[in-house]
Amino acid sequence: MQPYFFPYAGYFSLIKHTGLFILFDTVQFIRHGWVERNRVLKPGEGWQYIRVPLSKHPREARIREVEINDREPWRERLLAQLEHYRKKAPHYEDVRGLLRGLLARDFATVVDFDYAALRAVCDYLGIETPIWVFSRMGLEVEPAQAPDEWALNICRALPGADEYWNPPGGMSFFDREKYAAAGVALRFHRILPSEYDQRRPSFEPGLSILDALMFNPPGAVNEMLDRYELL
């Protein structure tokens, strides 16, 4: 998967239930995706974006090449955008402590931050799955002849990798027969919907994992992550 910025629960469910999770950071960076931003509740109603600002980069830049713009006070802004949770979220102080420890560190690239944030949340939840960054693995992989072959060729290069799991959005994109012929079982992982009390009249779905952590203890969040199906 591409490295995402505090992604939604389904991303962490995928991490939790696989044996190795690889951040694929050598593809082209696409603006306005999930690499540098995500969504949390907005004070009052609706949602708002939280993000890490990025330095200017060429249009064809790879994700691993994109640097953080530390000239902006983004750390303070992020904490300020989450301040309203203090009034209603029972686990606000725990999440704020997690964030303050993370934000006290220096990060050169968006991959550096996303990796550290994923690891911090996994540690908080007790998820021990190894997370590797593809560009730093030194893995010799055959060039892909089709877009769905990157994952297959990575599996071929990893000893013992006999299954590849992907979110359900790839069901029309990946060729199951191609994977089966290479001895790799292709699975599509879909987290089942879980609603929790956001102290609002209606539930706002699809938010960053930070929202779930604000309103639920780690055990309850893990129960959400364990509710999934393989297609």
C-alpha positions as semicolon CSV with decimal commas, in nm:
position;residue;x (nm);y (nm);z (nm)
1;M;0,000;0,000;0,000
2;Q;0,107;0,359;-0,048
3;P;0,198;0,530;0,281
4;Y;-0,105;0,720;0,410
5;F;-0,142;0,999;0,666
6;F;-0,330;0,865;0,972
7;P;-0,553;0,649;0,748
8;Y;-0,895;0,506;0,825
9;A;-0,954;0,189;1,026
10;G;-0,956;-0,043;0,723
11;Y;-0,590;0,035;0,654
12;F;-0,496;-0,066;1,009
13;S;-0,711;-0,379;0,988
14;L;-0,509;-0,478;0,682
15;I;-0,184;-0,416;0,871
16;K;-0,302;-0,615;1,172
17;H;-0,408;-0,924;0,981
18;T;-0,114;-0,962;0,743
19;G;0,230;-1,103;0,814
20;L;0,423;-0,816;0,654
21;F;0,306;-0,471;0,547
22;I;0,506;-0,284;0,282
23;L;0,479;0,089;0,215
24;F;0,508;0,119;-0,163
25;D;0,675;0,457;-0,200
26;T;0,840;0,441;-0,543
27;V;0,532;0,530;-0,748
28;Q;0,443;0,883;-0,858
29;F;0,301;1,111;-0,592
30;I;-0,057;1,215;-0,671
31;R;-0,182;1,542;-0,521
32;H;-0,498;1,550;-0,311
33;G;-0,479;1,183;-0,219
34;W;-0,429;1,033;0,126
35;V;-0,050;1,043;0,146
36;E;-0,040;1,385;0,313
37;R;-0,394;1,436;0,446
38;N;-0,697;1,277;0,607
39;R;-1,029;1,371;0,767
40;V;-1,144;1,423;1,126
41;L;-1,455;1,575;1,281
42;K;-1,507;1,946;1,246
43;P;-1,636;2,147;1,543
44;G;-2,014;2,162;1,529
45;E;-2,087;1,933;1,235
46;G;-1,926;1,774;0,933
47;W;-1,558;1,700;0,884
48;Q;-1,233;1,880;0,808
49;Y;-0,897;1,788;0,660
50;I;-0,581;1,753;0,866
51;R;-0,257;1,748;0,670
52;V;0,117;1,780;0,664
53;P;0,238;2,057;0,428
54;L;0,472;1,958;0,149
55;S;0,758;2,140;-0,017
56;K;0,737;2,215;-0,387
57;H;0,834;1,917;-0,598
58;P;0,828;1,816;-0,964
59;R;0,500;1,683;-1,095
60;E;0,664;1,347;-1,169
61;A;0,818;1,315;-0,820
62;R;0,797;0,977;-0,651
63;I;0,636;0,958;-0,309
64;R;0,972;0,886;-0,144
65;E;1,111;1,214;-0,285
66;V;0,844;1,444;-0,144
67;E;0,969;1,652;0,149
68;I;0,779;1,813;0,435
69;N;0,758;2,193;0,443
70;D;0,867;2,267;0,798
71;R;0,846;2,641;0,739
72;E;0,476;2,608;0,820
73;P;0,366;2,552;1,183
74;W;0,184;2,234;1,088
75;R;0,244;2,053;1,416
76;E;0,073;2,326;1,616
77;R;-0,206;2,347;1,359
78;L;-0,271;1,973;1,374
79;L;-0,303;1,976;1,752
80;A;-0,526;2,285;1,735
81;Q;-0,760;2,117;1,486
82;L;-0,807;1,830;1,729
83;E;-0,854;2,050;2,036
84;H;-1,235;2,042;2,009
85;Y;-1,231;1,668;2,081
86;R;-1,129;1,754;2,439
87;K;-1,489;1,844;2,528
88;K;-1,651;1,515;2,425
89;A;-1,393;1,243;2,351
90;P;-1,305;1,032;2,658
91;H;-0,963;0,931;2,522
92;Y;-0,854;1,274;2,402
93;E;-0,562;1,302;2,644
94;D;-0,424;0,960;2,548
95;V;-0,433;1,046;2,177
96;R;-0,287;1,390;2,239
97;G;0,000;1,228;2,429
98;L;0,062;0,989;2,138
99;L;0,067;1,283;1,897
100;R;0,288;1,504;2,107
101;G;0,550;1,230;2,129
102;L;0,535;1,178;1,754
103;L;0,540;1,548;1,664
104;A;0,843;1,612;1,884
105;R;1,054;1,427;1,628
106;D;1,206;1,562;1,306
107;F;1,095;1,427;0,968
108;A;1,250;1,506;0,633
109;T;0,997;1,341;0,400
110;V;0,629;1,258;0,406
111;V;0,725;0,888;0,398
112;D;0,930;0,936;0,714
113;F;0,631;1,086;0,892
114;D;0,368;0,845;0,763
115;Y;0,583;0,548;0,859
116;A;0,642;0,684;1,210
117;A;0,272;0,768;1,254
118;L;0,161;0,422;1,143
119;R;0,411;0,260;1,377
120;A;0,305;0,484;1,667
121;V;-0,063;0,397;1,624
122;C;0,016;0,027;1,586
123;D;0,224;0,033;1,903
124;Y;-0,062;0,207;2,086
125;L;-0,299;-0,067;1,971
126;G;-0,056;-0,353;2,032
127;I;-0,024;-0,441;1,660
128;E;0,314;-0,605;1,602
129;T;0,309;-0,656;1,223
130;P;0,642;-0,550;1,067
131;I;0,610;-0,241;0,844
132;W;0,878;-0,200;0,579
133;V;0,943;0,083;0,332
134;F;0,990;-0,058;-0,018
135;S;1,256;0,187;-0,136
136;R;1,472;0,100;0,165
137;M;1,447;-0,278;0,142
138;G;1,716;-0,327;-0,122
139;L;1,492;-0,588;-0,281
140;E;1,562;-0,695;-0,638
141;V;1,227;-0,704;-0,814
142;E;1,150;-0,778;-1,176
143;P;1,009;-0,477;-1,366
144;A;0,630;-0,486;-1,386
145;Q;0,480;-0,535;-1,731
146;A;0,134;-0,438;-1,606
147;P;0,019;-0,223;-1,309
148;D;-0,105;-0,523;-1,111
149;E;0,233;-0,697;-1,130
150;W;0,421;-0,481;-0,880
151;A;0,269;-0,663;-0,584
152;L;0,312;-0,999;-0,756
153;N;0,679;-0,940;-0,833
154;I;0,744;-0,822;-0,477
155;C;0,582;-1,143;-0,348
156;R;0,802;-1,346;-0,579
157;A;1,111;-1,175;-0,441
158;L;1,014;-1,238;-0,076
159;P;1,080;-1,589;0,057
160;G;0,760;-1,755;0,175
161;A;0,520;-1,488;0,048
162;D;0,234;-1,706;-0,075
163;E;-0,057;-1,463;-0,026
164;Y;-0,117;-1,100;-0,118
165;W;-0,398;-0,903;0,046
166;N;-0,540;-0,586;-0,103
167;P;-0,839;-0,363;-0,026
168;P;-1,155;-0,447;-0,224
169;G;-1,109;-0,147;-0,452
170;G;-0,858;-0,356;-0,647
171;M;-1,097;-0,640;-0,732
172;S;-1,145;-0,515;-1,088
173;F;-0,780;-0,425;-1,124
174;F;-0,593;-0,741;-1,024
175;D;-0,581;-1,062;-1,230
176;R;-0,646;-1,355;-0,995
177;E;-0,535;-1,614;-1,252
178;K;-0,201;-1,440;-1,298
179;Y;-0,137;-1,457;-0,924
180;A;-0,257;-1,816;-0,894
181;A;-0,024;-1,924;-1,175
182;A;0,266;-1,779;-0,976
183;G;0,162;-1,962;-0,660
184;V;0,038;-1,649;-0,484
185;A;-0,317;-1,645;-0,347
186;L;-0,486;-1,310;-0,406
187;R;-0,721;-1,198;-0,128
188;F;-0,934;-0,887;-0,097
189;H;-0,974;-0,761;0,257
190;R;-1,280;-0,554;0,348
191;I;-1,337;-0,417;0,695
192;L;-1,699;-0,436;0,806
193;P;-1,869;-0,110;0,909
194;S;-1,848;-0,024;1,278
195;E;-2,023;0,274;1,429
196;Y;-1,935;0,422;1,766
197;D;-2,062;0,712;1,968
198;Q;-1,912;1,036;1,835
199;R;-2,135;1,240;2,068
200;R;-2,328;1,368;1,766
201;P;-2,679;1,309;1,629
202;S;-2,548;1,104;1,336
203;F;-2,232;0,903;1,273
204;E;-1,968;1,043;1,037
205;P;-1,801;0,743;0,863
206;G;-1,468;0,709;0,685
207;L;-1,262;0,930;0,913
208;S;-0,899;0,898;1,020
209;I;-0,812;0,635;1,280
210;L;-0,753;0,930;1,514
211;D;-1,129;0,975;1,544
212;A;-1,183;0,613;1,649
213;L;-0,899;0,642;1,900
214;M;-1,052;0,955;2,052
215;F;-1,379;0,783;2,136
216;N;-1,271;0,425;2,205
217;P;-1,013;0,244;2,417
218;P;-0,752;0,033;2,233
219;G;-0,941;-0,291;2,299
220;A;-1,258;-0,160;2,137
221;V;-1,066;-0,029;1,834
222;N;-0,902;-0,370;1,795
223;E;-1,246;-0,530;1,793
224;M;-1,339;-0,303;1,503
225;L;-1,022;-0,402;1,318
226;D;-1,103;-0,769;1,370
227;R;-1,438;-0,734;1,193
228;Y;-1,350;-0,800;0,830
229;E;-1,415;-1,040;0,546
230;L;-1,197;-1,181;0,269
231;L;-1,343;-1,170;-0,081
